[in-house]
Amino acid sequence: MLVVGFPAGPWETNCFVVAPDRGEQCLVIDPGYGADTLLEEVLAEHRLQPVAVLLTHGHLDHMWSVTPVCGAKGIPALIHPDDREMLTEPGAGMGIPPGTPIFGRLDFAEPDDVRALEDGETLELAGVSLRVDATPGHTRGSVTFTGDGEFFSGDLLFAGSIGRTDLPGGSFEQILTSLARVPMALPDETVVRPGHGPDTTIGRERAFNPFLSDLPPSPIRRAAPPPIRRGM
């Protein structure tokens, strides 16, 4: 799997491009503020054609560029239903009154094609297989994507830390449950691609992340095989 990540905007939010290899179709994860220009450079360098944008959650720093990217490429955006409202009212995720300008911008709108992510499904898109797990705590609709030894954690898990829970829809109890259920059940060698900051591994976080020290060592994941969504 080819994974190319780059930080974008004042929040330095990591946007990831995921593909089977150079010259293939790809997925775009979390195009934040200023990501659209940098994304074009990555796509051109690796000769990639995006087929969908995946959002780990609805916070503005992760979805600022979703509508221009989807519009320019004619592709859908996939987001958990519990965070969809933030596509048109991003202030809802930050406790800001509706209609308040954010960085001088008022024209927030959904892409033409928005589709729902479901907990436990497996996406088979662009030659890439990614499992979707609902991981509430940072927001109600936070999700993570796992596949081929890669874990795209959004703002659930960072190198040495975890996501904040003090914004609307956040819950410290829920984020601990999500951490125990999903990343703590992954192999140590799994590469963590967080929403902010450097990459890490599950093993490193299991050993040194202070927020994970009291979590159950062997959480139980669902046994039933997840549904599979192929193609767009």
RAUR-V666123 format. One record per helix or strand. SS is the DSSP state (a for helix, b for strand). FROM is the first residue (numbers start at 1). TO is the last residue. If there is no record, write none. Layout:
ss/from/to
SS/FROM/TO
SS/FROM/TO
This chain:
ss/from/to
b/2/8
b/13/19
b/25/29
a/35/46
b/49/54
a/60/63
a/66/73
b/76/80
a/81/87
a/90/93
b/102/102
b/105/105
b/114/117
b/122/125
b/128/134
b/143/147
b/150/154
b/157/158
b/161/162
a/172/181
a/183/185
b/191/194
b/196/196
b/200/201
a/202/208
a/210/212
b/228/230
